[in-house]
Amino acid sequence: MKKLVALFLLCWAAQVQAAEVAGVKLADSVHPGSRDLELNGAGVRTKIFFDLYVAALYLGEKKSSGAAVLADGGEKRMALHLLRDISADRLLGAFNAVIAANHTPAEMAALDAPLREFSAIFHTMGEVKKGDVITLDYQPASGTQVSVNGVSKGMIAGAAFNTALLKIWLGDKPAQADLKQKLLGGQ
């Protein structure tokens, strides 16, 4: 009986431990809106030889396909844990380049207003520092909430914008292919 209890406690302890990526401890679940979201996957975004941030994707239920995540109209969170200081303008420029790579000119034209709103939000941030956390929370009724260290910086309405944003990491031309695989639960 003691062995059974010890085995149960060991299994329970393994379930409550948070994941850790590049020294960043990630919660197994978050509650940014009306429901719990579970960690779908996480990985490090690198550029040349530099680790920029740990990206963590939270969903209502696990998904292993980028197309399935993009088609899901439910709540989502993308959390970016900064591993180095970086200007918000530089980060925004990188995001915009990947968004453009994943959309036709007509699709980009349709995204013009929300992308301008997103740009305005990022311009208010200045520089984000190592240890800061940028969260991009999608709530179907309101849109994508952009926050830094839990402080709201602004909201962009619409599911189309959130889908375009997630294509940075999960689109056909992601910022980093191995990061896409890790966000989708791969190794």
C-alpha positions in Angstrom: 0.0 0.0 0.0 2.9 2.4 0.9 4.4 1.8 -2.5 1.1 2.6 -4.2 0.8 5.8 -2.3 4.4 6.8 -3.1 3.8 6.0 -6.8 0.7 8.1 -6.8 2.5 11.1 -5.1 5.4 10.8 -7.6 3.0 10.8 -10.5 1.0 13.8 -9.1 4.2 15.8 -8.4 5.3 15.2 -12.0 2.0 16.6 -13.3 2.1 19.8 -11.2 5.7 20.7 -12.2 6.0 23.5 -14.7 7.9 23.0 -17.9 11.2 24.7 -18.2 12.8 26.0 -21.5 16.1 27.8 -21.6 15.9 28.5 -17.9 12.4 30.0 -18.1 9.8 28.2 -16.0 6.5 28.0 -17.8 3.1 27.3 -16.3 1.4 24.1 -17.4 -1.9 26.1 -17.7 -3.1 29.7 -17.6 -6.4 31.3 -17.2 -6.4 34.6 -19.2 -10.1 34.7 -19.9 -13.1 32.5 -19.3 -11.4 29.1 -19.3 -8.1 27.3 -18.5 -5.6 27.0 -21.3 -3.0 24.3 -21.3 0.6 24.5 -22.5 0.6 23.1 -26.1 4.3 23.6 -26.6 7.3 25.9 -26.2 10.7 26.7 -27.7 13.4 29.2 -28.1 13.3 31.8 -30.9 16.9 32.3 -32.1 18.3 34.8 -34.6 21.8 34.0 -36.0 23.5 32.9 -32.8 21.3 34.8 -30.3 18.5 33.5 -28.2 15.8 36.1 -28.3 12.8 34.7 -26.4 11.0 31.6 -25.2 7.7 31.3 -27.0 4.9 29.3 -25.2 1.6 28.5 -26.9 -1.5 27.9 -24.7 -4.7 26.4 -26.1 -8.0 25.1 -24.8 -7.0 21.6 -26.0 -3.8 20.2 -27.4 -3.2 20.5 -31.2 -0.3 19.2 -33.2 -1.1 21.0 -36.5 -0.6 24.7 -37.3 -3.6 24.7 -39.5 -5.8 23.3 -36.6 -4.5 26.0 -34.3 -5.2 28.7 -36.8 -8.7 27.4 -37.6 -9.6 27.2 -33.9 -11.7 30.2 -33.0 -11.3 29.7 -29.2 -9.2 31.4 -26.6 -5.4 31.3 -27.1 -2.3 32.7 -25.5 1.1 33.2 -27.0 3.6 34.2 -24.3 7.0 35.6 -25.2 9.6 35.4 -22.4 12.4 37.8 -23.4 15.9 36.3 -23.0 17.7 39.6 -24.0 16.9 43.3 -24.2 15.4 44.2 -27.5 13.7 47.3 -28.9 10.0 46.9 -29.5 10.5 48.5 -32.9 13.0 45.7 -33.9 10.7 43.0 -32.6 7.7 44.6 -34.4 9.7 44.8 -37.7 10.5 41.1 -37.4 6.9 40.3 -36.8 5.7 42.4 -39.7 8.2 40.8 -42.1 6.9 37.3 -41.2 3.3 38.3 -41.4 3.9 39.7 -44.9 5.6 36.5 -45.9 2.5 34.5 -44.9 -0.1 36.7 -46.7 -0.9 37.8 -50.2 -0.9 41.6 -51.0 -4.7 41.5 -50.9 -4.7 39.8 -47.4 -2.2 42.4 -46.2 -4.4 45.2 -47.4 -7.3 43.8 -45.4 -5.0 43.7 -42.3 -3.9 47.3 -42.7 -6.0 48.8 -39.9 -5.3 46.1 -37.2 -1.5 46.1 -38.2 -1.4 49.9 -37.7 -3.1 49.4 -34.2 -0.5 46.7 -33.4 2.3 49.0 -34.5 1.0 51.8 -32.3 0.9 49.5 -29.3 4.4 48.4 -29.9 5.7 51.9 -30.3 4.5 52.7 -26.7 6.7 49.9 -25.3 10.1 51.3 -26.1 12.5 48.6 -25.2 11.5 45.3 -23.6 14.1 43.9 -21.3 15.5 40.5 -20.5 12.9 38.8 -18.2 9.9 40.7 -19.5 7.0 38.7 -20.7 4.8 39.8 -23.6 1.5 38.0 -23.8 -0.8 38.0 -26.8 -4.2 36.7 -25.5 -7.0 36.1 -27.9 -10.6 36.3 -26.6 -13.2 35.6 -29.3 -15.6 38.3 -28.1 -13.0 41.1 -27.9 -9.9 40.3 -29.8 -6.1 40.1 -29.1 -5.0 41.7 -25.8 -1.3 42.7 -25.9 0.3 42.9 -22.4 3.8 43.3 -21.0 4.4 41.8 -17.6 0.7 41.6 -17.0 0.0 45.2 -17.8 -2.3 45.8 -20.8 -0.9 47.8 -23.6 -3.9 47.6 -26.0 -6.4 45.5 -27.8 -6.8 44.7 -31.5 -10.3 43.4 -32.5 -11.0 40.6 -34.8 -10.2 36.9 -35.4 -8.4 37.7 -38.7 -5.7 39.7 -36.9 -5.1 37.0 -34.3 -4.8 34.4 -37.1 -2.3 36.6 -38.9 -0.3 37.1 -35.7 -0.1 33.4 -35.0 1.2 32.8 -38.5 4.4 34.4 -37.3 5.1 31.1 -35.5 2.6 28.7 -37.1 2.2 29.8 -40.7 3.5 28.1 -43.8 6.5 30.4 -43.6 7.1 30.6 -39.9 9.9 32.8 -38.3 11.6 29.5 -37.3 10.6 26.0 -38.5 11.9 24.1 -35.4 10.1 26.6 -33.1 6.9 25.9 -34.9 7.4 22.2 -34.4 8.0 22.7 -30.7 5.0 25.0 -30.2 2.9 22.1 -31.7 4.2 19.7 -29.1 7.1 18.2 -31.1 10.6 17.9 -29.8 
